[in-house]
Amino acid sequence: MQQLRRSALLPHVEMRRVTQATTCYDTHSHDEFSFGVVDAGQATYRNHRHQAAIHQGMAVFFNPGDAHACNPRPGQPWSYRMLFVDTAWVARLQAENAWHGGGDYAHFTLRHSNAPRVYQQFDQLFKTLEQDHSAAAADAQLADFLRTHCFAQPRAAQAQPTGALQRTRDCILDQLANNLTLDDLAHTAGLSRYHLLRSFKQAYGQTPHAFQLDQRINQGKQLLKRGGSLAEVAHSLGFADQSHFQRHFKRRHAVTPRVYQQSLAFAA
């Protein structure tokens, strides 16, 4: 069973609860900061090149753009809860509290945690959001959770992608609806096709084609929440047809675009 909705108290927060599911996800990313806890079962956590076994009582954290997947063991159900928090809101919160010294925003400092206090505080926060009683209490709990667990210690720095890879990424994002070939991208990067495939995946966690599909889906999420029709969204993002869009969307988010839209559409 899966429940997906926008918080009535904090409209910049989306909530997901999954109970006894065996669904597996393709590697994907989110535009938001996302974090949650495992309530039952076990799964494999993969975030770019980092992989770990996670289990009941653990918490997981994903920065915007992190290519990741969390999947249960074959045939073994698991339960979990997630929160997705608007990146611009987090950036403002960081700036107001001087939690970082430069850039658009600071990244999460944790990938996962088995500390009972992290699970307990997330549980309290999620329940406050579900009860829909006090926006002030929910806002304070969210800010405290982020301050306490997410931005306290610096994460080890990762090597920055080369200019060739950044050019390739920018080319994909600038032409999201166009079906760019590997030859096109290799020419942009000034690399061989093989070198581009290998280097791009090392840098961003996905091949160029998978990255483009993922970014199309992320853009589609925003268009759906603003009320766009499935056919219009699929066409505007370069999918062959509505069923093609729906298939790739569900493989990454375990719900159809229609269910996602009905659950999270912005209020008029």
ChimeraX attribute file (.defattr): number of C-alpha atoms within 10 A of each C-alpha:
attribute: neighborCount
match mode: 1-to-1
recipient: residues
	/A:1	8
	/A:2	14
	/A:3	12
	/A:4	20
	/A:5	17
	/A:6	19
	/A:7	20
	/A:8	16
	/A:9	19
	/A:10	17
	/A:11	13
	/A:12	16
	/A:13	20
	/A:14	21
	/A:15	21
	/A:16	16
	/A:17	18
	/A:18	18
	/A:19	15
	/A:20	15
	/A:21	17
	/A:22	17
	/A:23	18
	/A:24	17
	/A:25	16
	/A:26	19
	/A:27	22
	/A:28	24
	/A:29	25
	/A:30	21
	/A:31	18
	/A:32	23
	/A:33	22
	/A:34	23
	/A:35	22
	/A:36	24
	/A:37	27
	/A:38	22
	/A:39	21
	/A:40	16
	/A:41	18
	/A:42	22
	/A:43	24
	/A:44	14
	/A:45	20
	/A:46	20
	/A:47	21
	/A:48	17
	/A:49	12
	/A:50	9
	/A:51	14
	/A:52	13
	/A:53	15
	/A:54	23
	/A:55	21
	/A:56	17
	/A:57	20
	/A:58	21
	/A:59	26
	/A:60	21
	/A:61	20
	/A:62	24
	/A:63	22
	/A:64	17
	/A:65	17
	/A:66	22
	/A:67	22
	/A:68	22
	/A:69	20
	/A:70	21
	/A:71	22
	/A:72	22
	/A:73	16
	/A:74	10
	/A:75	9
	/A:76	14
	/A:77	17
	/A:78	22
	/A:79	22
	/A:80	23
	/A:81	21
	/A:82	21
	/A:83	23
	/A:84	20
	/A:85	21
	/A:86	17
	/A:87	19
	/A:88	14
	/A:89	14
	/A:90	19
	/A:91	18
	/A:92	13
	/A:93	16
	/A:94	20
	/A:95	16
	/A:96	10
	/A:97	11
	/A:98	10
	/A:99	15
	/A:100	16
	/A:101	10
	/A:102	9
	/A:103	7
	/A:104	14
	/A:105	17
	/A:106	18
	/A:107	16
	/A:108	21
	/A:109	17
	/A:110	19
	/A:111	19
	/A:112	19
	/A:113	17
	/A:114	16
	/A:115	11
	/A:116	12
	/A:117	12
	/A:118	20
	/A:119	21
	/A:120	14
	/A:121	17
	/A:122	22
	/A:123	15
	/A:124	14
	/A:125	20
	/A:126	22
	/A:127	12
	/A:128	19
	/A:129	24
	/A:130	15
	/A:131	12
	/A:132	13
	/A:133	12
	/A:134	13
	/A:135	15
	/A:136	11
	/A:137	14
	/A:138	23
	/A:139	16
	/A:140	11
	/A:141	19
	/A:142	22
	/A:143	15
	/A:144	14
	/A:145	16
	/A:146	16
	/A:147	15
	/A:148	13
	/A:149	16
	/A:150	19
	/A:151	18
	/A:152	14
	/A:153	11
	/A:154	12
	/A:155	13
	/A:156	7
	/A:157	6
	/A:158	7
	/A:159	7
	/A:160	9
	/A:161	15
	/A:162	13
	/A:163	10
	/A:164	19
	/A:165	24
	/A:166	15
	/A:167	16
	/A:168	22
	/A:169	20
	/A:170	12
	/A:171	16
	/A:172	22
	/A:173	15
	/A:174	10
	/A:175	13
	/A:176	18
	/A:177	18
	/A:178	14
	/A:179	14
	/A:180	15
	/A:181	11
	/A:182	16
	/A:183	13
	/A:184	14
	/A:185	24
	/A:186	19
	/A:187	15
	/A:188	15
	/A:189	21
	/A:190	15
	/A:191	16
	/A:192	13
	/A:193	16
	/A:194	11
	/A:195	12
	/A:196	23
	/A:197	18
	/A:198	14
	/A:199	20
	/A:200	22
	/A:201	18
	/A:202	14
	/A:203	18
	/A:204	18
	/A:205	23
	/A:206	23
	/A:207	17
	/A:208	24
	/A:209	16
	/A:210	15
	/A:211	22
	/A:212	21
	/A:213	22
	/A:214	23
	/A:215	22
	/A:216	24
	/A:217	27
	/A:218	19
	/A:219	16
	/A:220	22
	/A:221	21
	/A:222	17
	/A:223	19
	/A:224	22
	/A:225	18
	/A:226	15
	/A:227	16
	/A:228	16
	/A:229	16
	/A:230	20
	/A:231	14
	/A:232	14
	/A:233	24
	/A:234	23
	/A:235	15
	/A:236	15
	/A:237	20
	/A:238	16
	/A:239	21
	/A:240	10
	/A:241	14
	/A:242	16
	/A:243	13
	/A:244	11
	/A:245	24
	/A:246	19
	/A:247	14
	/A:248	19
	/A:249	24
	/A:250	16
	/A:251	16
	/A:252	18
	/A:253	18
	/A:254	16
	/A:255	17
	/A:256	16
	/A:257	25
	/A:258	12
	/A:259	11
	/A:260	19
	/A:261	23
	/A:262	14
	/A:263	16
	/A:264	21
	/A:265	19
	/A:266	14
	/A:267	8
	/A:268	5
